[in-house]
């Protein structure tokens, strides 16, 4: 008897965004896979972020808050040969996947990935910060904004902001993500 079940192959290609990717492909910890109120496993299209940065800013250090499996960091490693790249990810399973991939690709000379919350890292060590903060609660975002203003001097890209950061807004753009083909981002000079 033939099965009516359709088999789907999920192939992730950094050259184009892939929509509706299940949490298991993103290596989400089982305890986080039931998070229905969040795009916790969303990914940005790395070339879109790089195009926002490439011609506009001189970088020496970059932090990706919520780096997931490290795809943006790995893409940036190829495009920016002189900068140090850091990522922090709250999900230990995705952190482990990113660390293994960085080791396998021999990117460990300029990429450092750690497991933890953004509150646990000093933001003043970086001159550029990227954070897809759409996954944050309102309290998380408020904590992030206050921490940026207290510790950070440089450029940051956020997906959301409030009145605390409005005076520092430089420009906005749109990027492709795994959940939409046109998502606004905001660049700040703090």
N, C-alpha and C positions, 0 to 999 in steps of 0.2 A: 504494500500500500504506500503510495506517495504521500509525502508530508506537504502540507500547504504553507509551511513556515518558510518565509523568505530570509535568506542569508544575506547579510550586509557586511561588506568589507569597509573598515574605516582606515583610510590612509591619510595621514596628516602631511600636507605639503606646505612648507613655509611660503611658497610663492603666491598662494591664494588662501583666503580664509575659508574655513570649513564650518558650516552651520549645523546646529543640533547634534553635537558630538556628545555621546553619553558619558556620565561621570567616570565609568570604569576606564575609558580610554585616557582620561586625564589623570589617572592614578590617584583618585581621591580616597582618603581614608574612609573605611566603611562608616565610621561614626559621623562623617560629614556628608555622606551621599544622600541623606534624607532631608537636607536643607532646602525646603521648597520655596523659601522667600528670597533666595539669593542666586545670582549668577556666579556661584562660588567657583565654578570650573570654566569660566569664560576666558578666552584668549584674545589678545589684540593681534592684528596683522603687523608683524615686526617692521616690514619696509615702510609702513605709514608713519610709525614713530621715528624711525631713522631719518625719513625725509623732513620731518619737522625739526630735527636736530642738526643734521649734516651741514647745512649752509649757514646756519644762524648762530651757532654757539661753539666756543672752544671748550673742550672738556678735558679734565684730567681724572675725575672720579665720578662714578655713576652708581646710584642705588635704585634697584627695582624692589619696591615694597609690595609683597605678594607676588613673588616671581614665579610661582607655580613650578612647572617642570624646567624653567630656565630658558625657554625658547627665545625670548627677546634678548637675553644676555648672550646666548650663543650666536644669534644673528649679529648683534653689535660687536662681538669679538672679531668677526670677519670684516666689519666696516670701519672700525675705529682701532687701529693697531697700537695706539699709544695710550689708551686710557685703562684705568683699573675699574673692573666691573664687580659690583656686589649685588647679591640678592638675598632677601629674607622672605621666608614662607612659613606661615603658621601651621600648615599641614605637613607633618613629618614624613608621610609616605611620598608626597610630591617632592619634598626636599631631598629625600634619598634618591629618587629617580634623577633629579637634576644633578646631584653630586656625582652619581655614577656616570651620567652622560658627559659631564665636564671632565671626569677622569678618563673615560674612554676616548674622548676627542682630544685629549691632552691640552685642555684649555685652562688647567689649574694654575698656569703661570700668571694669569691676569683676572681670573674669575674666582670669587669667593662666595659660596652659598651657605647660608645658615638657617636653621630652623628656629622660629620664634615669632614674636609679636613686634610690630614696629615700635612699641613703647620701650622695648629692651635694647634699642640701638641708638647711639648718639648720632643725630642727623648732621651735626656740624662737620663731620669728617668728609662730606661729599660736596661737590659743586653742582651736581645735577641729580634730581630725584624724580622718579617716575612712579606713579601709583594709580592703579585702576581702582579707585576708592568707591565704585558703585556697589561693591560687595559689603561695605562697612555699614554698621548701624549709625544712627544720628550721633550717638555718644562717641563712637569710634572716630567718626569724622571730626567732631569737635575737638577730641583729644589730638588728632593728627594736625589740625590747623594750628592749635595752640603750640604744639611741639615744634612745628615748622617755624613759627614766628619767634619762638624762644631760642632755638638752637641752630637754625639753618640760615645760611647766606648763599644765594645762588639762584638757579633756575629750577622750577619744578613743573611737571605736567600732571594735572589731575583731571578726573572725569567729572567731579562735582566740587563745588566750593560754596562758601557762605560769605556774609558781609565782612567777616574778619579778614579775608584774603582779597576782597574786591579792590582795595587800593593798589595791590601789587599785580593785578591782571595786566599782561602785556598783549596777548592775542588769544585767538581761539582758532580751532581747525576741526576737521572731522577725520575719523579713522574708521577702518573696517575692523570688525571684531567677529568672534564666533556667534554672537547673538544678534548682530545687526550689521548691515552694510554701510551705515552712516551714523556714527556716534560722535557727539561733540567732545572735544578735549580742550583744556584751558592751560595756557602757559603763564607762569608767574615769575617775576623777578623779585626776590625777597632780599 
